[in-house]
Amino acid sequence: MKWLVVLISVLLSTSSAWAKPLVVGITLHPYYSYVSQIVGDKAEILPLISSGFNPHSYELQPSDLKRLLEMDVLVLNGIGHDEFASHALEGLDLPNLHVVYANKDLPLLSSGRGSNTYNPHTFVSIDAAIRQIYTITAELGRLDPENAAYFQANALRYARELRGLKNRYQASIMDLDLTGVRIASTHNAYGYFLQEFGIGVDTVIEPAHGVEPNASQLQNTIDRIKAANIQVLFTELNMENRYVDVIEQATGIGIFHFSHMTHGDYDAELVMREMEHNLQTLVLALTKAAGG
Amino acid sequence: MLNSSHHTTRNEALGFDAGTSSEFIETVRPDDGRLETLWVWLFIAAVLAIGAIGISVRTETHVHVPSVELNPVEQQLLTELSIAIQEIEFVTGDVGDWPDIDQLIMAQIPPFTHQSQTWRAIEKGCYLLVSAVGMHGHFMLDLNEEARILFHESPIPMISECHDLSHWHRLDTLK
């Protein structure tokens, strides 16, 4: 009898170790980094689509649907950058899948295309990233209460690392006189990122992401850049925009490349690495524009 | 006279006896479509009535959400406060024993760490932005019961408690 009590107590004490870890799905590269940093080795991360595809124009494939069925949780941007997943979920009955809308607690910026659409590039920003990391952490903690404290500790550590990174570069920017600096961007991806440094975007060139302006739009843009005395154009790394060279030649504007963070392999360190690249680029661009 | 003569002649022609059927009257409604107009109007009225009932049944109550224009500095503060709500909850364990301003600064939670802003705790878990650069309104963070971020555009009187904030805009529900 005594051995039976010992066996039961051993089984109960190790039940948490035997519990199946959550399978957390993600749709975009930054969410892979967030979830990796939050869950550590306490959950499995499963990207919904293979790396290397453009999420703006992706259509879900049968193999993606198979992965969707394996997930306990799916973390979504949910405001326009992973519509391939949002549309698929609308037509599927998946009662066991818990969907986490990472941006549900974030004050959003308008997309500029009507009152009910928002700029979905919240992941190209440190503070907006931290807000999403906390929302994901709280939701995962509710689904896996045994690991909730572990997730929270990881989220706090990761948020402080990101904040520390921002503070290092912010000190350089605060020393600059930016009163006369005017900024343009090729597409509307950097609003959240620039906002956290108190910087606004004066003009956005592309009619939509990846859609090049036509000849008359390009001429209007060149005229606008000259008239507004815009000195800096932020464009996207890993995307060849021939029209950017035309603008550079016609206006003499300084071209700088930000990472969009949705290219390459899924990587837990991607956000930290590419965020630092963007911060270095921002400091360089503003220093040159301010005449430093 | 002429009509009477004509009437008699006609009855005779039809084989009636004018002397024995003098009070027989038959009313015949003209088949000229006059009632069709009535039926069409009744049908239109019925369609409109059914439509009105359907609209009233399906109408959702519209809650008027006050619009608040925030400048980029205020928008950034709103983001930081939305982060602070969750971070304070993680740090304190959501037990209601809310930290004071010095503890928030010690924990390095923005925006309380910003040197350009001065925050004051009105009561436990209720924080008022007393002064800041680049803002046209006042912000308040209230963590008691349901966490909320509040904004007041015009100058505010001295506040000593966080219960009666009916003139403040709640920002965390605005999108």
HADDOCK unambig.tbl for C-alpha pairs under 7 A between the chains (distance, minus, plus):
assign (segid A and resid 106 and name CA) (segid B and resid 79 and name CA) 6.58 0.50 0.50
assign (segid A and resid 106 and name CA) (segid B and resid 82 and name CA) 6.86 0.50 0.50
assign (segid A and resid 107 and name CA) (segid B and resid 78 and name CA) 6.99 0.50 0.50
assign (segid A and resid 107 and name CA) (segid B and resid 79 and name CA) 5.93 0.50 0.50
assign (segid A and resid 107 and name CA) (segid B and resid 175 and name CA) 6.28 0.50 0.50
assign (segid A and resid 108 and name CA) (segid B and resid 175 and name CA) 6.27 0.50 0.50
assign (segid A and resid 131 and name CA) (segid B and resid 83 and name CA) 5.21 0.50 0.50
assign (segid A and resid 134 and name CA) (segid B and resid 86 and name CA) 6.60 0.50 0.50
assign (segid A and resid 152 and name CA) (segid B and resid 90 and name CA) 6.43 0.50 0.50
assign (segid A and resid 195 and name CA) (segid B and resid 72 and name CA) 6.27 0.50 0.50
assign (segid A and resid 195 and name CA) (segid B and resid 76 and name CA) 6.58 0.50 0.50
assign (segid A and resid 196 and name CA) (segid B and resid 76 and name CA) 5.86 0.50 0.50
assign (segid A and resid 198 and name CA) (segid B and resid 72 and name CA) 6.36 0.50 0.50
assign (segid A and resid 198 and name CA) (segid B and resid 73 and name CA) 6.17 0.50 0.50
